[in-house]
């Protein structure tokens, strides 16, 4: 039962083919069995079993909620009341939140069972899940070599791909739901900025962060999104837009829809396998009745440098709160300045320090106008590119990543080259658009490859409609068992 989709689990729990307790025990056993994947930072076995027992009672008396009794994993970026939340860092190693994030609260209210908190790049800064204070996460697709699962939501991706949970939460600031989804052969959905509340998420870059589901199928993502979406008075950036029944758009015909192929996404360094799978995906949609149209997004070539100015700038501001005084890790020092310096020097890892320094630099006197203000102007131009493109097409189809997952030790040593992993995903965050990664095939080495769909603002239903059709035709061979 561990390899069933969330949709199948929901139906079979209601039919009482098995109980939530039985399913939860199955997943907990698998988490223990495949501990070497390092997908979880904290496992909440007792808490999960108590929740499962309550869910079984609700199912028995006919009062089941939308996700009743379904065991999920929560990225360790979402605050969970009474359950340790570390954000993959030493800084928050022993932090136990006094309140619940809105996203996790909505899941609990829908009857979900929390198995534990998944590993992630420290403060969500990374593309391979190799910056976590708690060690690397291993991609369950590792066969001949140990592969990275992508980042920063690599723990959630590994947990879903390895059948350690039914689905998981992720967060996406520059591709951190979609990129690991592609590397790990699962579905990853980044909603429109403001579609889901950010309240209770450990902030990286506040104008770019967005919560999203990581699931086995597009239908599962639609079910999940309906639960976590919606207005939240505790988040001033959350939208009052009506939440659709996203599940109802799965399986719908795409005949007559216009699919845009951005010419600028043919970049240097893309693997031939990615180029071929992109062509294949476009052909699949064409044969399903969609019209394929070439489009231009001329400013997208500036997206990556724009992102790596705006995101670090916001990170340097957000992470200023970790000073060793109010909460979190605290180093010793003779003076107050010593405490500040030692705490931040010892509490933050190398990648986080790098981004804080970049952000502080671009916000500093003399460089603010030259870098940060210019990046905001380019951000506006990138948004306008997309708005113009969507006058002629309904959805864009692009690769999710320029390559498949790489092995540990083969990752780029130069940080700038590593940042290129996000070249296809950052544009959606900069423009605030929804994006969906769907696994479509395997490369020549047997590693998963995903394709990305991008839709206009608050048109997640289009992503679900086109994504479910692409998924149906591709018939991706999901991982049967972890090695």
C-alpha positions, -999 to 999 in steps of 0.1 A, spaced: 0 0 0 30 23 4 33 30 -33 -3 41 -38 -11 77 -48 -27 101 -24 -59 98 -44 -59 60 -42 -51 61 -5 -80 85 2 -105 62 -16 -92 30 0 -92 44 35 -128 54 30 -136 18 18 -117 5 49 -94 -16 28 -68 -8 54 -67 16 84 -48 48 88 -29 32 117 -18 3 94 -7 27 67 11 50 91 30 20 106 39 10 71 54 44 63 72 46 97 87 12 90 99 24 56 114 56 70 134 34 95 143 9 68 156 36 44 172 58 69 203 60 47 183 84 24 185 109 53 151 123 41 139 132 76 154 154 102 127 146 128 103 116 128 71 120 149 61 83 153 40 86 185 24 118 173 16 102 139 1 71 154 -22 91 178 -34 112 148 -40 80 128 -61 65 156 -83 96 157 -86 95 119 -98 59 120 -125 69 144 -137 97 122 -137 74 91 -157 48 111 -183 73 122 -187 89 87 -171 123 96 -139 120 75 -124 152 62 -106 157 28 -73 142 38 -85 121 67 -58 96 79 -34 103 50 3 103 62 22 133 49 57 146 54 63 183 61 94 202 49 113 214 80 107 250 69 70 250 81 66 258 118 48 229 136 35 236 171 54 215 196 74 197 169 110 207 163 116 230 133 152 235 122 151 248 86 180 225 80 202 247 102 223 246 133 209 280 141 174 265 148 187 230 159 166 230 191 138 253 181 103 241 190 77 265 176 49 278 199 24 281 169 15 263 137 21 276 101 -11 282 81 -2 256 55 4 228 81 -26 239 101 -48 236 70 -35 201 64 -42 191 100 -77 206 98 -82 184 67 -73 153 88 -37 147 76 -13 127 97 22 142 101 50 116 99 78 141 105 99 169 92 119 165 60 155 174 54 164 205 33 192 228 23 200 252 51 173 280 52 162 267 18 195 279 2 207 253 -23 200 233 -54 212 198 -43 203 193 -6 240 193 2 240 224 25 219 209 53 234 209 87 220 174 91 238 159 61 231 151 25 198 136 13 202 108 -12 180 105 -42 160 72 -41 168 68 -78 204 62 -69 214 29 -86 250 28 -97 259 61 -81 245 82 -52 225 110 -68 215 143 -53 177 147 -49 177 184 -59 171 213 -35 161 229 -13 131 205 -9 152 174 -14 141 156 17 104 160 7 113 148 -29 132 118 -16 104 109 8 77 110 -19 98 93 -46 109 66 -21 73 59 -9 81 71 26 49 91 27 18 97 6 28 133 -3 48 162 12 50 200 15 77 219 -2 86 256 -6 97 272 -38 118 305 -39 136 299 -72 126 264 -81 129 244 -48 97 224 -54 100 219 -92 138 212 -95 139 184 -69 106 170 -83 123 167 -117 155 152 -102 135 127 -82 108 117 -107 78 132 -90 53 160 -95 61 194 -80 37 224 -81 46 260 -73 14 280 -70 9 316 -79 26 340 -54 -1 347 -28 -22 316 -35 -9 299 -3 -2 317 30 34 322 40 25 326 76 47 303 97 72 295 70 108 303 79 115 332 55 142 331 28 131 358 3 96 370 12 86 384 -22 95 350 -39 87 323 -14 57 301 -20 45 268 -5 36 240 -28 28 203 -29 52 175 -39 32 144 -49 33 112 -70 7 124 -95 -8 156 -109 -42 146 -94 -26 143 -60 -11 178 -64 -46 192 -73 -61 176 -42 -33 189 -20 -34 224 -34 -71 228 -28 -65 221 9 -36 245 14 -47 274 -8 -68 304 3 -67 338 19 -51 342 53 -55 374 73 -22 366 90 -4 370 56 -8 404 40 4 390 6 -21 362 5 -48 365 -22 -86 366 -17 -90 347 -51 -115 319 -50 -100 284 -46 -111 262 -74 -118 225 -73 -85 218 -90 -91 181 -90 -120 185 -114 -95 197 -141 -76 164 -142 -82 144 -174 -99 172 -193 -92 175 -230 -65 200 -240 -78 202 -276 -75 237 -289 -52 249 -261 -21 269 -273 12 257 -258 41 282 -261 77 271 -265 101 299 -253 130 301 -277 153 317 -250 151 285 -230 174 267 -254 205 275 -234 241 265 -235 249 235 -213 216 217 -216 220 180 -220 209 164 -252 185 142 -232 167 173 -219 165 187 -254 150 155 -267 125 151 -239 114 187 -244 107 180 -281 90 148 -272 67 165 -246 57 192 -272 48 164 -297 28 146 -271 7 177 -264 3 183 -301 -10 148 -307 -35 154 -279 -50 183 -298 -30 213 -286 -14 239 -309 23 244 -304 35 280 -309 70 294 -306 72 324 -283 99 349 -272 107 359 -236 137 382 -244 144 393 -208 144 358 -194 182 356 -200 185 382 -172 163 362 -148 191 343 -130 213 374 -122 181 393 -112 171 365 -89 206 363 -73 204 400 -64 168 401 -51 168 368 -32 201 374 -13 190 410 -5 158 398 11 176 369 28 202 392 44 173 412 59 152 381 70 182 363 85 192 394 106 168 381 133 191 352 141 214 371 165 217 346 195 196 368 217 159 359 213 159 323 202 180 297 184 217 289 187 238 312 208 276 313 209 296 326 238 313 360 237 329 385 260 309 414 247 275 417 230 292 423 197 312 391 202 280 372 209 265 385 176 296 377 156 303 343 171 266 332 169 263 341 132 298 328 124 292 294 140 254 292 135 253 297 97 268 274 70 290 285 41 262 289 15 240 309 39 269 332 48 277 336 11 241 348 3 239 370 33 271 387 22 259 391 -14 226 406 -1 243 429 23 266 441 -4 238 449 -30 218 468 -3 248 488 9 253 525 3 266 532 -32 254 498 -46 217 499 -38 208 518 -69 234 502 -91 223 466 -83 191 462 -62 170 489 -78 182 478 -113 172 442 -105 137 454 -95 133 472 -129 144 441 -148 120 420 -127 92 442 -140 104 437 -176 104 399 -171 68 400 -158 58 420 -189 75 394 -211 52 368 -197 21 389 -199 28 395 -236 34 358 -242 2 348 -226 -18 371 -250 -10 344 -276 -7 312 -257 -24 295 -227 5 277 -212 43 276 -216 62 243 -219 99 243 -209 124 219 -194 125 220 -156 162 216 -153 191 217 -178 204 183 -168 192 152 -148 203 146 -112 241 145 -108 260 123 -84 276 134 -52 311 146 -59 301 155 -95 283 187 -85 298 220 -97 324 233 -73 319 269 -85 287 283 -67 277 303 -98 277 272 -120 256 254 -93 231 283 -94 226 275 -131 205 245 -120 177 271 -114 179 288 -148 145 275 -160 126 278 -127 135 312 -113 115 331 -139 82 319 -125 92 331 -90 104 365 -103 71 370 -122 50 354 -94 35 328 -119 24 292 -111 46 264 -124 43 226 -125 70 200 -131 58 167 -144 81 136 -148 81 126 -185 109 102 -190 144 89 -182 177 100 -196 203 78 -212 216 69 -177 181 60 -164 177 92 -144 143 110 -142 136 141 -164 107 165 -159 91 191 -180 78 224 -167 45 241 -174 40 278 -166 5 294 -166 -8 329 -161 -14 342 -126 -40 322 -106 -45 298 -135 -34 266 -116 -63 248 -131 -47 251 -166 -15 236 -152 -35 207 -138 -54 202 -170 -23 202 -193 -1 185 -167 -25 156 -162 -27 150 -200 11 151 -203 14 127 -174 -12 104 -190 6 102 -223 41 100 -209 32 72 -186 64 78 -165 77 46 -149 76 56 -112 103 41 -89 92 7 -78 115 2 -48 144 20 -31 178 4 -35 
